[in-house]
Every structure is written in structure tokens, then in C-alpha cells.
Amino acid sequence: MIEPINPEQNPLDDLHQWEEDLLARYPHPENKKGKEFRNYNAEVRPCVKNFYQLNHENQTFEFVQKKRQEFLKFNQRKMGIWEAAEFLNNLVDDSDPDIDLPQIDHLFQTSEAIRKDGHPDWFVLTGFIHDLGKILCLFGEPQWAVVGDTFPVGCAFSDKIVFPEFFANNPDSKNPEYSTELGIYQKGCGLDQVFMSWGHDEYLYHVVKDFLPEEALYIIRYHSFYPGHREGEYDFLMNDHDREMFRWVRKFNPYDLYTKCTNQINRDEIRPYYDDLIRKYFPSELNW
């Protein structure tokens, strides 16, 4: 029996530690041979394991419904996209060993790499805003309810999710309604009928869903769904439209994972481009 830990704990020193773990699990193809990918036997920092223990024990179907009711009222505050990006900078932690730039620089690094490769402007904008949902931490949410690999709830947890043993203490694992392969869903029902674990992806999707193309919304909603877009799990819940849209999720993933660096982008130089881009797609204020 795995001992439960306090769900109010925040074991990560900062949210970048989850991203570092992702890079260890999904390193750039040029850095490791294929057989070295997804090596769960490699040493993992205790804080990361504790984080996943909290996430897997507490992300239940009931919890997801509670958070949707709480945050999808969009009554936290009113902000424009720029204000939200600047607000997110409050999450920067001096202890981050990987990068000490403000969070907005990661957003720019992602979006500028996408722009350099000549992708559509909505794709560039998606790169810039994709992590804005992490402001949930600034609304008082614990880390495990903001970041981490996402997965469906209401059906059996895949053993391809990182640290699947931690689901042993998730009450849904013992609930007959939720513990079968399909659970409460129908085969091929489509991901729009599936409840995902709660976090920054799902939250931001609902904030911006009226303003962006469907391809962008798939990227925002499922970019942390690593069991789906990197491990090929839960295909039985998807329909053909999901599979087509996931081409964009997979196209986005390398920009998210591999563009983080210490080179700071000249924000003043590129700001006019992003001012125009944001005005093209968004109103001056959104409800968060």
C-alpha cells in the first residue's frame, strides 16, 4: 500500500521541474536513441514522484466536476491576453536550475520558433498563450491540479501514464463505474464527450474557446495529454476527427518541449507584431 500524502502539499520547487521531467522522458531525438526513451527506471527526483502521487491520487471524476463548477464560472478576474501573460510572470522562481527568465520568455520562445518556420498566425498565437492557464496557481490551486500529464477520468487509467502505480489510491480505481476500459463512455465517442483531468490545459481551453480556430483549441486542450499524443493510448475513445486534429497537437509538441533556452528575446522589437495578432483574435478583456 502506497502511503497517501497531504493533497495541499506542493512538492515541486517550481513548475519547471515538471517540464524538466518531460524532457527526461521525451528527449530530443538527436540526444538519445529510441530505446532510451520513456525510461522509468532512470533516477527521478523525489519531489517529482511526490507530485505525481498527489496528481494520480486526487484527480478523480468527482474532483474534475468540482473544479469545472468552480472555475468555469470565469469569475476570478477580467484580463486581456497581455495582462494574463504578465500576471503569469509571478510564477517565476529564482530556484529554477534550468532557466531564470520570466515565464513570458518561454511563451515567446515557443511562438517565435513557430513563426520562424512559417506556420499560420493562429498557430503562432497558440504558442504564445498555450501556458496561460497556469495562472490557476495564482488563484490558489495546488501544483498537481495545474500541471502534469493529463488523462481521461471516468474510465480506467492507462498503464502508459507516468507512474501508473500511484493510481492504486485513487478512489475511481475501485469504482466499478469508472474502472473499466470504457467506463462511462462509448467506444469512439470523441474526445469532446470525454472529461479530462483538471489543469491548465482544460481551463485555458474554456477561457479562449470562442475566439480561436478548432486546430488551436485542440493544441491548447490536449498539449499535456502525453498518454494520447505520444503513447497512442485512449484511441478507442477518439473518433476520426480527433485523430485528424491530433496532427496539429503533435506538430506543436516539439516547439513546446525543445525551444526553452537562456537567450532572452527582445520583447520591444516583436511587441507590435503580437499586439496586432492578439487584437485580430481576442477582445480587449476576457473573463478568467
PAZAPA-4460 file (N, C-alpha, C; in steps of 0.05 Angstrom, whole numbers, plus 32768, in hexadecimal, padded with zeros to 4 digits):
% residues 288
    n_x    n_y    n_z   ca_x   ca_y   ca_z    c_x    c_y    c_z   seq   type   mol
   8011   7FE8   8000   8000   8000   8000   8012   8019   8000     1      M     A
   800C   802B   7FED   801B   8045   7FEC   800F   8058   8000     2      I     A
   8020   8064   8011   8016   8076   8025   800C   8090   8017     3      E     A
   7FF4   8099   801D   7FEB   80B2   8012   7FFA   80CA   801E     4      P     A
   7FFC   80E0   800E   8009   80F8   8018   7FF5   810F   8017     5      I     A
   7FFB   8123   8026   7FE9   813A   8029   7FE3   8147   800E     6      N     A
   7FCA   8148   8006   7FC4   8154   7FEC   7FC8   8172   7FEA     7      P     A
   7FCE   817F   8000   7FD3   819C   8000   7FF1   81A1   7FFB     8      E     A
   8001   818C   7FFC   801E   8190   7FF8   8023   8198   7FDB     9      Q     A
   8039   81A7   7FD7   8043   81AE   7FBD   8060   81A4   7FBC    10      N     A
   8064   818B   7FB4   807F   8180   7FB7   8094   818B   7FA3    11      P     A
   808B   8197   7F8D   809E   81A2   7F7A   80A7   81BD   7F83    12      L     A
   80C1   81C2   7F80   80CC   81DD   7F87   80BF   81F2   7F74    13      D     A
   80BB   81EA   7F5B   80AE   81FB   7F48   80A3   81EA   7F32    14      D     A
   8091   81F5   7F21   8083   81E5   7F0D   8096   81DB   7EF7    15      L     A
   80AD   81E8   7EF4   80C0   81DF   7EDF   80C9   81C3   7EE4    16      H     A
   80C8   81B9   7EFD   80D2   819E   7F03   80C1   8189   7EF5    17      Q     A
   80A7   818F   7EF2   8097   817C   7EE2   80A0   817C   7EC5    18      W     A
   80A7   8194   7EBA   80B0   8196   7E9E   80CB   8188   7E9B    19      E     A
   80DC   818A   7EAF   80F6   817C   7EAD   80F2   815E   7EAD    20      E     A
   80DF   8154   7EBC   80D9   8138   7EBC   80CF   812F   7EA0    21      D     A
   80BF   8140   7E93   80B5   813A   7E78   80CD   8137   7E65    22      L     A
   80E1   8149   7E68   80F8   8147   7E56   8108   812E   7E5B    23      L     A
   8108   8124   7E74   8116   810B   7E7A   8107   80F3   7E6E    24      A     A
   80EC   80F5   7E6E   80DC   80DF   7E62   80DB   80E1   7E44    25      R     A
   80DA   80F9   7E39   80D8   80FC   7E1D   80EF   810E   7E13    26      Y     A
   8107   8105   7E14   811E   8116   7E0C   811D   811A   7DEE    27      P     A
   812B   812F   7DE5   812D   8134   7DC8   8138   811C   7DBA    28      H     A
   812D   8114   7DA3   8136   80FC   7D95   8154   80FC   7D8F    29      P     A
   8161   8114   7D8D   817D   8115   7D88   818E   810F   7DA0    30      E     A
   8181   8110   7DB8   8190   810D   7DD1   8191   80F1   7DDC    31      N     A
   817D   80E0   7DD5   817D   80C5   7DE0   8173   80B2   7DCB    32      K     A
   817C   8099   7DCD   8172   8084   7DBB   8155   807D   7DC4    33      K     A
   8146   8073   7DB1   812A   806C   7DB7   8126   805A   7DCE    34      G     A
   8138   8047   7DD2   8135   8034   7DE8   8138   8040   7E03    35      K     A
   8143   8059   7E04   8147   8066   7E1E   812F   8077   7E26    36      E     A
   811C   807A   7E14   8105   808B   7E1A   80F3   807D   7E2F    37      F     A
   80E5   808D   7E3E   80D1   8082   7E51   80DE   806F   7E65    38      R     A
   80F5   8076   7E6F   8104   8065   7E82   80FB   806B   7E9E    39      N     A
   80E7   805D   7EA8   80DD   8062   7EC3   80F0   8058   7ED8    40      Y     A
   8104   8049   7ED0   8117   803F   7EE4   812D   8054   7EE9    41      N     A
   812E   8068   7ED9   8141   807E   7EDE   813A   808C   7EF8    42      A     A
   814E   8097   7F04   814A   80A4   7F1E   8139   80BD   7F1B    43      E     A
   8125   80BF   7F2B   8112   80D6   7F2B   8113   80E3   7F46    44      V     A
   8114   80FE   7F46   8115   810C   7F60   80FC   8106   7F71    45      R     A
   80FF   8103   7F8B   80E8   80FD   7F9C   80D2   8111   7F99    46      P     A
   80D8   812A   7F95   80C3   813E   7F93   80B1   8139   7F7B    47      C     A
   80BD   812E   7F65   80AD   8128   7F4D   809B   8110   7F52    48      V     A
   80A5   80FC   7F5F   8095   80E5   7F66   807F   80EC   7F79    49      K     A
   8084   80FD   7F8C   806F   8106   7F9F   805A   8116   7F90    50      N     A
   8062   8126   7F7D   804F   8135   7F6D   803C   8122   7F5F    51      F     A
   8047   810E   7F51   8036   80FC   7F42   8025   80EB   7F55    52      Y     A
   802F   80E5   7F6D   801E   80D7   7F80   8005   80E7   7F87    53      Q     A
   8009   8101   7F8D   7FF3   8112   7F93   7FE0   8114   7F7B    54      L     A
   7FEB   8118   7F64   7FDA   811A   7F4C   7FC9   8101   7F47    55      N     A
   7FD6   80EA   7F48   7FC8   80D2   7F41   7FB4   80C9   7F57    56      H     A
   7FB9   80CF   7F70   7FA7   80C8   7F85   7F8E   80DA   7F86    57      E     A
   7F91   80F3   7F7D   7F7C   8107   7F81   7F6C   810F   7F69    58      N     A
   7F76   8108   7F51   7F68   810F   7F39   7F52   80FA   7F34    59      Q     A
   7F3C   80FE   7F41   7F25   80EC   7F3E   7F10   80F9   7F2C    60      T     A
   7EFC   80E9   7F24   7EE6   80F4   7F14   7ED7   8109   7F24    61      F     A
   7ED3   8104   7F3E   7EC5   8117   7F4F   7ED5   8131   7F52    62      E     A
   7EEF   812E   7F55   7F00   8146   7F58   7EFF   8157   7F3F    63      F     A
   7F00   814B   7F28   7EFE   815A   7F0F   7EE4   8169   7F0D    64      V     A
   7ECE   815C   7F14   7EB4   816A   7F13   7EB4   8182   7F26    65      Q     A
   7EBF   817E   7F3D   7EC0   8194   7F51   7ED0   81AC   7F46    66      K     A
   7EE7   81A7   7F39   7EF7   81BC   7F2F   7EEB   81CA   7F17    67      K     A
   7EDD   81BB   7F07   7ECF   81C7   7EF1   7EB9   81DA   7EFB    68      R     A
   7EAB   81D2   7F0F   7E96   81E3   7F1A   7EA2   81FC   7F27    69      Q     A
   7EBA   81F9   7F33   7EC6   820F   7F41   7ED2   8224   7F2E    70      E     A
   7EE1   821A   7F1A   7EF1   822D   7F09   7EE4   8233   7EEE    71      F     A
   7ED1   8223   7EE5   7EC5   8229   7ECB   7EAD   823D   7ECE    72      L     A
   7EAB   8249   7EE5   7E9A   8261   7EE8   7EA9   827A   7EDE    73      K     A
   7EC3   8278   7EDC   7ED4   828E   7ED2   7ED0   82A7   7EE2    74      F     A
   7ED1   82A4   7EFC   7ECC   82BC   7F0E   7EE5   82C2   7F1E    75      N     A
   7EFD   82B9   7F16   7F15   82BF   7F25   7F1E   82DC   7F21    76      Q     A
   7F20   82E4   7F08   7F26   8300   7F01   7F23   8304   7EE3    77      R     A
   7F24   831D   7EDB   7F23   8324   7EBE   7F3F   832D   7EB6    78      K     A
   7F49   8322   7EA1   7F64   8329   7E97   7F65   8326   7E79    79      M     A
   7F76   8336   7E6D   7F7D   8332   7E51   7F93   831D   7E4F    80      G     A
   7F9A   8315   7E37   7FAF   8301   7E34   7FCA   830B   7E3E    81      I     A
   7FD1   8324   7E38   7FEB   832E   7E42   7FEB   832F   7E61    82      W     A
   7FD6   8338   7E6C   7FD5   8339   7E8A   7FD7   831D   7E96    83      E     A
   7FCB   8309   7E89   7FCD   82EE   7E93   7FE9   82E4   7E92    84      A     A
   7FF7   82EA   7E7B   8013   82E1   7E78   8025   82EE   7E8D    85      A     A
   8020   8308   7E92   8030   8316   7EA7   802A   830C   7EC3    86      E     A
   8010   8305   7EC7   8008   82FA   7EE1   8015   82DF   7EE5    87      F     A
   8018   82CF   7ED0   8025   82B5   7ED2   8042   82B7   7EDB    88      L     A
   804F   82CE   7ED5   806B   82D1   7EDD   806F   82CF   7EFB    89      N     A
   805A   82D2   7F0B   805C   82CF   7F28   8063   82B3   7F30    90      N     A
   8062   82A0   7F1D   8069   8284   7F23   8087   827F   7F21    91      L     A
   8096   8292   7F17   80B3   828E   7F14   80BF   828A   7F2F    92      V     A
   80D1   8276   7F31   80DE   826F   7F4A   80FC   8270   7F46    93      D     A
   810A   827E   7F58   8127   8281   7F55   8135   8266   7F58    94      D     A
   8128   8252   7F63   8135   8238   7F68   8136   8227   7F4F    95      S     A
   8128   8230   7F39   8128   8220   7F21   8144   821C   7F16    96      D     A
   814D   8203   7F15   8169   81FE   7F0C   816C   81FE   7EEE    97      P     A
   8156   81FE   7EE0   8157   81FB   7EC3   8157   8216   7EB4    98      D     A
   8146   8228   7EBD   8143   8241   7EB0   8139   8256   7EC4    99      I     A
   8145   826E   7EC4   813D   8282   7ED7   8130   8299   7ECA   100      D     A
   8125   8295   7EB2   8117   82AA   7EA4   80F9   82A9   7EAC   101      L     A
   80EC   82C0   7EA9   80CF   82C0   7EB0   80C0   82AD   7E9F   102      P     A
   80A9   82A4   7EA9   8098   8291   7E9A   8091   829B   7E7F   103      Q     A
   808D   82B5   7E7B   8086   82BF   7E61   809B   82B9   7E4C   104      I     A
   80B4   82B6   7E54   80C9   82B0   7E41   80C6   8294   7E35   105      D     A
   80BD   8281   7E46   80B7   8266   7E3B   80A1   8268   7E26   106      H     A
   808C   8278   7E2C   8077   827B   7E19   8081   8287   7DFE   107      L     A
   8092   829B   7E00   809D   82A7   7DE8   80B0   8294   7DD9   108      F     A
   80C0   8285   7DE8   80D2   8272   7DDB   80C2   825D   7DCB   109      Q     A
   80AC   8254   7DD7   809B   8241   7DC9   808E   824E   7DB0   110      T     A
   8082   8265   7DB3   8073   8271   7D9D   8086   827B   7D87   111      S     A
   809D   8285   7D8F   80AF   8290   7D7A   80BB   8279   7D6A   112      E     A
   80C0   8262   7D76   80CA   824B   7D67   80B4   8242   7D53   113      A     A
   809B   8243   7D5B   8085   823C   7D49   8083   8250   7D32   114      I     A
   8086   826A   7D39   8085   827F   7D24   809C   827C   7D11   115      R     A
   80B4   8276   7D1B   80CB   8274   7D09   80C7   825E   7CF5   116      K     A
   80B8   8249   7CFC   80B4   8233   7CEA   809D   8237   7CD7   117      D     A
   8091   824F   7CD8   807D   8257   7CC4   8061   824B   7CC8   118      G     A
   805A   8245   7CE0   803F   8239   7CE5   802A   8250   7CE6   119      H     A
   8011   8248   7CE4   7FFB   825C   7CE5   7FFC   826D   7CFE   120      P     A
   7FF1   8285   7CFC   7FF3   8298   7D13   7FE4   828D   7D2C   121      D     A
   7FCE   827E   7D28   7FC0   8273   7D3F   7FD2   825F   7D4E   122      W     A
   7FE3   8251   7D3F   7FF6   823E   7D4C   800A   824C   7D5C   123      F     A
   8014   8263   7D51   8027   8274   7D60   801A   827D   7D7A   124      V     A
   8002   8288   7D78   7FF3   8292   7D90   7FEF   827B   7DA4   125      L     A
   7FE9   8264   7D9B   7FE5   824D   7DAD   7FFE   8247   7DBC   126      T     A
   8015   8248   7DAF   802F   8245   7DBD   8033   8259   7DD2   127      G     A
   802A   8272   7DCD   802D   8287   7DE1   801C   8284   7DF9   128      F     A
   8003   827A   7DF5   7FF0   8279   7E0C   7FEE   825E   7E19   129      I     A
   7FFA   8249   7E0E   7FF3   822E   7E16   7FF5   8228   7E34   130      H     A
   8007   8236   7E42   800B   8231   7E5F   7FFD   8245   7E71   131      D     A
   7FED   8257   7E66   7FE1   826B   7E77   7FCF   8260   7E8C   132      L     A
   7FC5   8248   7E88   7FB4   823B   7E9C   7FC2   8235   7EB6   133      G     A
   7FDC   8237   7EB6   7FEB   8232   7ECF   7FE6   8248   7EE4   134      K     A
   7FD8   825D   7EDC   7FD0   8271   7EF0   7FBD   8265   7F05   135      I     A
   7FB4   824D   7F01   7FA5   823F   7F16   7FB4   823D   7F30   136      L     A
   7FCF   823B   7F2E   7FDF   823B   7F46   7FDC   8255   7F55   137      C     A
   7FD9   826B   7F46   7FD7   8285   7F53   7FBA   8289   7F5D   138      L     A
   7FA8   8278   7F56   7F8D   8278   7F61   7F8B   8265   7F79   139      F     A
   7FA1   825A   7F82   7FA2   8249   7F9A   7FA1   822B   7F95   140      G     A
   7FA2   8222   7F7C   7FA1   8206   7F76   7FBC   81F9   7F7C   141      E     A
   7FBC   81E0   7F87   7FD6   81D2   7F8B   7FE2   81C9   7F70   142      P     A
   7FFC   81C4   7F70   800A   81BE   7F58   7FFE   81A6   7F49   143      Q     A
   7FF6   8191   7F58   7FED   8179   7F4B   7FD2   817D   7F3D   144      W     A
   7FC4   8193   7F42   7FAB   8199   7F34   7FAF   81AF   7F1F   145      A     A
   7FC9   81B4   7F18   7FCF   81C8   7F04   7FE0   81BD   7EED   146      V     A
   7FF5   81AE   7EF4   8007   81A2   7EE0   8008   8184   7EE4   147      V     A
   8017   8177   7ED2   8018   815A   7ED2   800C   814F   7EB9   148      G     A
   8014   8137   7EB2   8008   8129   7E9A   7FEA   8126   7E9F   149      D     A
   7FDA   812C   7E8C   7FBD   812A   7E8F   7FB3   810F   7E84   150      T     A
   7F9B   8107   7E8C   7F90   80ED   7E85   7F72   80EE   7E89   151      F     A
   7F63   80DC   7E7C   7F46   80DB   7E81   7F40   80D1   7E9D   152      P     A
   7F2A   80DB   7EA9   7F1F   80D0   7EC1   7F03   80C5   7EBA   153      V     A
   7EFA   80B3   7ECB   7EE1   80A6   7EC5   7EE4   808B   7EB7   154      G     A
   7EFD   8083   7EB3   7F03   8069   7EA7   7F1E   8060   7EB3   155      C     A
   7F26   8047   7EAC   7F3E   803C   7EB8   7F57   804D   7EB1   156      A     A
   7F69   8050   7EC4   7F82   805E   7EBF   7F95   804C   7EB0   157      F     A
   7FA1   8057   7E9B   7FB4   8048   7E8B   7FCE   8042   7E9A   158      S     A
   7FDA   802B   7E95   7FF4   8026   7EA2   800B   8033   7E93   159      D     A
   8004   8042   7E7E   8019   8052   7E70   801B   806E   7E7B   160      K     A
   8009   8075   7E8E   800C   808F   7E9B   8024   808D   7EAE   161      I     A
   8034   80A2   7EB0   804B   80A2   7EC1   8044   809A   7EDE   162      V     A
   8053   8089   7EEB   804E   807F   7F06   8032   8074   7F0A   163      F     A
   8029   8061   7EFA   800E   8058   7EFC   8007   804A   7F16   164      P     A
   801C   8042   7F25   8017   8035   7F3F   800A   8047   7F53   165      E     A
   800D   8061   7F4F   8001   8074   7F62   7FE2   8076   7F5F   166      F     A
   7FD7   806B   7F4A   7FBA   806B   7F48   7FAD   8056   7F5B   167      F     A
   7FBD   8046   7F68   7FB2   8032   7F7A   7FA2   803F   7F91   168      A     A
   7FA9   8057   7F99   7F9B   8065   7FAE   7F87   8079   7FA4   169      N     A
   7F82   8079   7F8A   7F6D   808A   7F7F   7F52   807B   7F82   170      N     A
   7F3F   8087   7F8F   7F25   8079   7F94   7F18   806F   7F7A   171      P     A
   7F1C   807C   7F64   7F10   8074   7F4B   7F1A   8058   7F42   172      D     A
   7F32   8051   7F4A   7F3D   8037   7F43   7F2D   8020   7F4F   173      S     A
   7F1E   8026   7F64   7F0F   8011   7F72   7EF1   8014   7F6C   174      K     A
   7EEA   8028   7F5C   7ECD   802D   7F55   7EC6   801E   7F3C   175      N     A
   7EB4   800A   7F3D   7EAD   7FFA   7F26   7EA4   800B   7F0E   176      P     A
   7E98   8022   7F13   7E8E   8033   7EFD   7EA5   8040   7EEE   177      E     A
   7EBC   8045   7EFB   7ED2   8054   7EEF   7EEA   8043   7EE9   178      Y     A
   7EEB   802A   7EF0   7F04   801A   7EEF   7F05   8006   7ED8   179      S     A
   7EF2   8007   7EC6   7EF4   7FF6   7EAE   7F01   8007   7E98   180      T     A
   7F08   7FFA   7E82   7F16   8007   7E6C   7F06   801F   7E62   181      E     A
   7EED   801B   7E5D   7EDC   8031   7E53   7ECF   8042   7E69   182      L     A
   7ECC   8036   7E80   7EBF   8045   7E96   7EA4   8050   7E8F   183      G     A
   7EA0   806A   7E92   7E86   8076   7E8C   7E83   807E   7E6F   184      I     A
   7E97   8078   7E5E   7E96   8081   7E42   7E8F   806A   7E2F   185      Y     A
   7E8A   8072   7E16   7E85   805F   7E00   7E9D   805F   7DEE   186      Q     A
   7EA3   8048   7DE3   7EBA   8045   7DD1   7EB7   8059   7DB9   187      K     A
   7ECC   8068   7DB4   7ECC   807B   7D9E   7EBB   8093   7DA2   188      G     A
   7EB4   8099   7DBB   7EA2   80AF   7DC1   7EAE   80CA   7DBA   189      C     A
   7EC8   80CC   7DB9   7ED5   80E6   7DB3   7EDD   80F4   7DCC   190      G     A
   7EF4   8101   7DCB   7F00   810D   7DE4   7EEF   8124   7DEE   191      L     A
   7EDE   8130   7DDE   7ECD   8146   7DE8   7EB8   813B   7DFB   192      D     A
   7EB4   8121   7DFC   7EA2   8115   7E0F   7EB0   810A   7E28   193      Q     A
   7ECB   810D   7E29   7EDB   8101   7E3E   7EE4   8117   7E51   194      V     A
   7EE3   8111   7E6B   7EED   8123   7E80   7F0A   811D   7E85   195      F     A
   7F1B   8132   7E81   7F38   812F   7E86   7F3E   8138   7EA3   196      M     A
   7F55   812E   7EAD   7F5E   8137   7EC7   7F61   8155   7EC7   197      S     A
   7F5D   8162   7EDE   7F5C   817F   7EE0   7F79   818A   7EE0   198      W     A
   7F7C   81A1   7ED1   7F96   81AE   7ED1   7F95   81C6   7EBF   199      G     A
   7FAD   81D1   7EB9   7FAF   81EA   7EAA   7FA5   81E7   7E8D   200      H     A
   7FA7   81CF   7E82   7F9E   81CA   7E66   7F80   81CE   7E64   201      D     A
   7F72   81BE   7E75   7F55   81BE   7E74   7F4A   81DA   7E7B   202      E     A
   7F55   81E7   7E8F   7F4C   8201   7E97   7F4F   8215   7E80   203      Y     A
   7F67   8217   7E75   7F6B   822B   7E60   7F5A   8226   7E47   204      L     A
   7F56   820C   7E41   7F44   8206   7E2A   7F29   8213   7E2E   205      Y     A
   7F1D   8211   7E46   7F03   821C   7E4A   7F03   823B   7E4A   206      H     A
   7F1A   8247   7E53   7F1C   8264   7E52   7F1C   826F   7E36   207      V     A
   7F29   8261   7E23   7F2E   826C   7E08   7F1E   825E   7DF2   208      V     A
   7F0D   824B   7DF9   7F01   823A   7DE4   7EF0   8249   7DD0   209      K     A
   7EE6   8261   7DD7   7ED5   8270   7DC4   7EE5   8281   7DB0   210      D     A
   7F00   8281   7DB2   7F0F   8294   7DA3   7F23   8289   7D90   211      F     A
   7F29   826F   7D91   7F3F   8264   7D81   7F35   824D   7D6F   212      L     A
   7F44   8247   7D5A   7F3D   8231   7D49   7F3E   8216   7D58   213      P     A
   7F30   8203   7D4E   7F2E   81E9   7D5C   7F49   81DC   7D5F   214      E     A
   7F5B   81DE   7D4C   7F75   81D3   7D4E   7F84   81DE   7D66   215      E     A
   7F82   81F8   7D6A   7F8F   8205   7D81   7F83   81FA   7D9B   216      A     A
   7F69   81F7   7D9C   7F5C   81ED   7DB4   7F64   81D1   7DBB   217      L     A
   7F68   81C0   7DA7   7F72   81A5   7DAD   7F8E   81A6   7DB9   218      Y     A
   7F9F   81B7   7DAE   7FBA   81BA   7DB9   7FB9   81C3   7DD6   219      I     A
   7FAA   81D7   7DDC   7FA8   81E2   7DF7   7F9D   81CD   7E0A   220      I     A
   7F88   81BF   7E02   7F7A   81AC   7E14   7F89   8193   7E18   221      R     A
   7F9A   818A   7E05   7FA5   816F   7E07   7FC4   816F   7E05   222      Y     A
   7FD1   8186   7E08   7FEE   8186   7E05   7FFC   8177   7E1C   223      H     A
   7FEF   8174   7E33   7FFB   8164   7E49   7FF0   8148   7E4A   224      S     A
   7FE0   8140   7E36   7FD4   8125   7E35   7FE9   8112   7E28   225      F     A
   8000   810F   7E36   8016   80FE   7E2C   800E   80E1   7E28   226      Y     A
   7FFD   80D6   7E3A   7FF4   80BA   7E34   7FE6   80B7   7E19   227      P     A
   7FD9   80CD   7E10   7FCB   80CC   7DF7   7FDD   80D2   7DDF   228      G     A
   7FEA   80EA   7DDF   7FF8   80F2   7DC7   8015   80E8   7DC5   229      H     A
   801F   80DD   7DDB   803A   80D1   7DD9   803B   80B3   7DDD   230      R     A
   8027   80A8   7DEC   8027   808B   7DF2   8011   807C   7DE3   231      E     A
   7FFF   808A   7DD5   7FEB   807D   7DC5   7FD5   8070   7DD6   232      G     A
   7FD2   8078   7DEF   7FBD   806D   7E00   7FA2   807B   7DFC   233      E     A
   7F8D   806E   7E04   7F72   8078   7E04   7F67   807D   7DE7   234      Y     A
   7F73   8070   7DD4   7F6A   8073   7DB8   7F4D   8069   7DB6   235      D     A
   7F45   8056   7DC7   7F2A   804B   7DC6   7F15   8060   7DCD   236      F     A
   7F1D   8076   7DDA   7F0A   808B   7DE0   7F08   80A0   7DCA   237      L     A
   7F1C   80A1   7DB8   7F1E   80B5   7DA3   7F0D   80AD   7D8B   238      M     A
   7F05   80C2   7D7C   7EF9   80BE   7D62   7F0C   80C7   7D4D   239      N     A
   7F05   80C4   7D34   7F17   80CB   7D1E   7F1E   80E9   7D1E   240      D     A
   7F0B   80FA   7D27   7F11   8117   7D28   7F27   811C   7D3D   241      H     A
   7F25   810F   7D54   7F3A   8112   7D68   7F55   810B   7D5D   242      D     A
   7F57   80F5   7D4F   7F70   80EB   7D44   7F7B   80FF   7D30   243      R     A
   7F6A   810B   7D20   7F73   811F   7D0D   7F7E   8138   7D1C   244      E     A
   7F6F   8141   7D30   7F78   8159   7D3F   7F91   8154   7D4F   245      M     A
   7F96   813B   7D57   7FAE   8135   7D67   7FC8   8138   7D56   246      F     A
   7FC5   813A   7D3B   7FDD   8141   7D2B   7FE8   815C   7D34   247      R     A
   7FD6   816E   7D3B   7FDF   8189   7D44   7FEA   8188   7D60   248      W     A
   7FDF   8178   7D71   7FEA   8174   7D8C   8006   816A   7D8B   249      V     A
   800A   8156   7D7A   8025   814A   7D77   8038   815D   7D6A   250      R     A
   802E   816E   7D57   803F   8182   7D4A   8048   8197   7D5F   251      K     A
   8037   819D   7D72   803D   81B1   7D86   8051   81A7   7D9B   252      F     A
   8050   818E   7DA2   805E   8183   7DB8   807C   8189   7DB8   253      N     A
   808B   8186   7DA2   80A8   818C   7DA2   80AD   81AA   7DA8   254      P     A
   809C   81BC   7D9F   80A0   81D8   7DA5   809E   81DD   7DC3   255      Y     A
   808C   81CF   7DD0   8087   81D2   7DEC   809F   81C7   7DFC   256      D     A
   80A8   81AF   7DF4   80BD   81A1   7E04   80D9   81AC   7DFF   257      L     A
   80DF   81B3   7DE6   80FC   81B6   7DDF   8105   81D2   7DD9   258      Y     A
   80F4   81E6   7DDE   80FC   8202   7DD8   8106   8211   7DF1   259      T     A
   8104   8205   7E08   810B   8213   7E21   8129   8217   7E22   260      K     A
   8132   8230   7E26   814F   8236   7E27   8153   824F   7E37   261      C     A
   816C   8257   7E3A   8173   826E   7E4B   8174   8288   7E3B   262      T     A
   8171   8286   7E21   8172   829E   7E10   8158   82AE   7E13   263      N     A
   815A   82C6   7E1D   8142   82D7   7E21   813C   82E5   7E07   264      Q     A
   8123   82E4   7DFF   8119   82F1   7DE7   8114   830F   7DEC   265      I     A
   811A   831F   7DD8   8115   833C   7DDB   80F7   8341   7DD8   266      N     A
   80EA   8344   7DEF   80CD   8347   7DEF   80C4   8360   7DE1   267      R     A
   80D2   8376   7DE5   80CA   8390   7DD9   80CA   838E   7DBA   268      D     A
   80DC   837E   7DAF   80DF   837C   7D92   80C7   836D   7D86   269      E     A
   80BE   8358   7D94   80A9   8347   7D89   808D   834E   7D94   270      I     A
   808C   835F   7DA7   8072   8366   7DB4   805D   8370   7DA0   271      R     A
   8064   8381   7D8C   804F   838A   7D7A   8042   8373   7D6A   272      P     A
   8052   835F   7D62   8046   8348   7D54   8032   833A   7D66   273      Y     A
   8038   8336   7D80   8026   8328   7D91   800E   8339   7D99   274      Y     A
   8012   8353   7D9B   7FFB   8365   7DA0   7FE6   8361   7D8A   275      D     A
   7FEF   8362   7D71   7FDD   835F   7D5B   7FD0   8343   7D5B   276      D     A
   7FE0   832E   7D61   7FD6   8313   7D60   7FC1   830E   7D76   277      L     A
   7FC6   8318   7D8D   7FB3   8315   7DA3   7F99   8324   7D9D   278      I     A
   7F9B   833C   7D92   7F83   834B   7D8B   7F73   833D   7D75   279      R     A
   7F80   832F   7D63   7F73   8321   7D4D   7F60   830B   7D58   280      K     A
   7F68   82FE   7D6E   7F59   82E7   7D77   7F4A   82EB   7D92   281      Y     A
   7F53   82FE   7DA2   7F47   8301   7DBD   7F3C   831D   7DC2   282      F     A
   7F27   831E   7DD3   7F1E   8338   7DDD   7F33   8343   7DF1   283      P     A
   7F2E   835C   7DF9   7F42   8369   7E0B   7F43   835C   7E26   284      S     A
   7F2D   834F   7E2F   7F2C   8342   7E49   7F1E   8327   7E46   285      E     A
   7F27   8313   7E56   7F19   82FA   7E57   7F13   82F4   7E74   286      L     A
   7EFF   82E3   7E79   7EF7   82DB   7E94   7F08   82C2   7E9B   287      N     A
   7F16   82C4   7EB2   7F27   82AE   7EBB   7F1B   82A2   7ED4   288      W     A
***
